């Protein structure tokens, strides 16, 4: 099928190798091939004597088509994600699907609109991310309107979900948002200082009252300083409105971080502080901050113990001091060390009504990256955790045993075909 597509494009037009401009159109076809071997012996949950390690290979294959003409752009990405051997030697059920499919075009000199299925990555990805580590990744259906000025940029995004083309009603029983509205603005105060504002409103169909749509709002931003050697940033968000059970929300998140970068070495020291419910003062207000549609792998350790808030901490909130160290061994080799010290933000009791120690454990991650070219690279990761008895209460398994997680991933992203043609 791919061969026929390329032949059709080549035979229908004469290809000329000329520079891209408003008087030309560009057709580009590329792929991504990403198999990943994983060894899990305590990934996401503690291990035990009765449990055996799991090891498997998952594979993501993407074919991406990009067409541009006079600033009009159409992008289409289809992907297949599978586990080696999950269908035996014959595939009964297809896993091929559409990851992205959108069109974008300008509205004047400052505005641009994008419509269709699209991935979204805003700020540092903590609240809105394409979640690239996940083999399936994440995308949304809707549109966005972008404004770009000299120092100010502002994006408005709106996504709406429905289960099908119904004749009556808009019932949406899935545990996912019914609508999602995002406003994201950046202001470049100077070469080194940047200020960002992010407002998110997502509406969920009520679990107890399906006829109601409850809105949850998250508002905040980030102030960043970017120097040649030192960097510093602080972000904060307040969450309010109602959850999908109708309970009032009052929660917050703070992330301060400082960084150092000199030649081949860089370091980041920071902390995530997420509010939670206090078992000493129970009320009908939800104080647990939810990280919405962001990425956890980048911030909370590679073992993914805290990816679903507030369930993964039983609603008690989380404090995550972290230290990231990275060293470029050579042009091709890179070494990264990450360390996290997890603890509960609020009081949590065990089944005997005893207050638990807030300390959860320490996780250490090692990542080695080898780059063959801009299109091809390898990643190796190894993670281990020293867990506390409180972690044993939150996660099933034996906290006295050391959880281990490791992976080896190969990524190949070549451009298969690119043609630039004049518009007649």
Secondary structure, DSSP 8 states (H G I E B T S, - for coil): -HHHHHHHHHHHS--B-----TTEEEEEEEEEEEEEEEEEESSSS---TT---EEEEEEEEEEEEEEEETTEEEEEEEEEEEETTTTTTS-SS--EEEEEEEEEEEETTTEEEEEEEE----TTSSSB---TTSSS---EEEEEEEEE-SSEEEEEEEEE--SS--SS-----SSS-SEEEEEEEEEE-SSSEEEEEEEEEEEEE-SS-TT-EEEEEEEEEEEEEE-SSEEEEEEEEEEEEE-TTS-EEEEEEEEEEEEEEETTEEEEEEEEEE----GGG--SEE-----TB--STTTS-TT-SS-STTGGGTTS-EEEEEEEEEEE-SSSEEEEEEEEEEEESS--B-TTS-B--SEEEEEEEEEEEEESSSSEEEEEEEEEEEE-HHHHHHSSS-TTS-EEEEEEEEEE--EEEEEEEE--
